[in-house]
Amino acid sequence: MKISEIYIGGWFQRTMLQLSEIYDFLRDGTSQLKLNKHKLAELHEGLGIGSIEYGVQGEEFISIMTSEQIRVKIFEDGLIVLGTDQVTEETMFADIENLKAYYENRLSPAINYIFSLGAPVPKELAHIENIYPYFVVCDNAKREDIAALLARTERQKYFEFDNKTYSVLRGDKYYFINNKKSSSEMIERYIEEQVFIREFKGQLHRYLNLHRIIWEKIDNVKDRAKVKGKDIVKFSSKLESYRKTVTLIGGRIDQMSTYISTREKIAKEDQDLADFLAISGYRYETLRDTLQYIKDLWKMTTQYVDSAQKLFDGIKQDVTSSSINSLTIVTSMSAGAAILSLFTESEPEFTTFGFIYFFVLAFVGWAATKLLTYVAHRRKYEISDAEIDKNIK
């Protein structure tokens, strides 16, 4: 059995403006942004670029061929697909690891550095381990040979389809494509669309999980009958951090509508994808529905963190009022003592008793302030919030 090519890919939202910035870097290792020139040159050299082209395939894209015969296509919407024909059945797994290593250790750090300025990526998204779909393309292989390959990589198949030009047997992470009489370009188009759909779905799933995580963190702050005064600032800071994360992720979710519509339109106009759309065309609509669900869910998350912030802002106002009242008491004590001293002495005199009296008075004022501050810190403030049945979502 001959394995002709292997592919991996990923997707993260980009635009044609960012594609132009990538092209400038890939072409000559430069950037118009205020980035370190030496680091840019180092990252560019590490990519081992042999040739570079700029083309249009429904969307604008950049294609590079490396000195290791790895072909990289980067589209304006952020889709990245890497492939190589330097593969055999015996070396398939090692070749996949080499392809993966090029993306993770060389290409991805370079692109991340180019876009290191501007709005940050939330830390919840910055260190997610990517699980790529691995595409293995065979030429006129027997079905049992493809099944044997799947058995070496996956425990079970997820789906299988067959048409007159190619067939696909898919596990969880592996797609085995048997090319009967199709062109490499047609197979590549199928792979590109599968990567986009899978990555789009994967991002939505991450956002769903992040909603759960952030919601539980907010619950951990709000689900307290009472909170000590000294902990209020700490909890308020946590809520502010959650609000920042929710805002950043919400912006990225809002961007996704355009991408799915554009991809769907291009795919439906591509005759090479007719067989693919006959089986998987409905998935664009499903993804669009899922995206709307995540948007609505994220809106609820935003409102929830806002309500928590308002709740703790109100408690902080209560603490501030309490502190002002305490200071008023201490000030009144000091003023009263001073007035009393005017009526108990005929004229000011510097005496040993006077000094001792002054320090005793100062100590009493200091001790009163400390005592009231301690009471304020130890005092528990009630958190009043509506009860919600968490089992209903």
Beta strands, then each sheet from edge to edge (+ up, - down):
strand 1: 2-11
strand 2: 49-56
strand 3: 60-66
strand 4: 71-75
strand 5: 79-84
strand 6: 134-139
strand 7: 159-162
strand 8: 166-170
strand 9: 174-179
strand 10: 226-228
strand 11: 380-382
sheet 1: 2+ 3- 4+ 5- 1+ 6- 9- 8+ 7-
sheet 2: 10+ 11-
end
